[in-house]
């Protein structure tokens, strides 16, 4: 069944025609994952609706059920055709949604190159510097070749005892405040001492 045939288009209303047109080969490639999800939901809703109407009108036409309303309709073939149209639209949209989601998953799983990692680190440093109030140029000056911080420390400072000094120096150069560890435990101990008085 061709979705663009005049006999099919004649059965659809304007909203249904736009949904069917969005499932064409040319238009479906431009849809994002969110738009595809919305259209898949709408197509499934219409398919279920017309399958139910075809079933009910077929039963009335065969005399198995009582007709509803003053002028009962028995055009089950029309409803079955519309259900088939939306089944085809649903299949196309679902296939495209699977392709888009797999492509996004592959892109997310791809490891970052060194250049991309350096760019991310540079952005983070600049953002932290802006929050701390330091100009971004100061952060760029602290970074040496290859995006690493310039280290002008002697061999003596590299010894085991000078590790804390190096960490403090790096923290001071990055303008980042260090978070206090175990603050909750300290607060609980202090509260316990006050309660024991």
Secondary structure, DSSP 8 states (H G I E B T S, - for coil): --TTSHHHHHHS-HHHHHHHHHTSHHHHTT--HHHHHHHHHHHHHHHHHHHHHHHHHHHHHTTSS---SSS----HHHHHHHHHHHHHHHHHHHHHHHHHHHHHHHHHHS---HHHHHHHHHHHHHHHHHHHT--HHHHHHHB-GGG-B-----TTTTSGGGHHHHHHHHHHHHT-----TTHHHHHHHHHHHHHH-
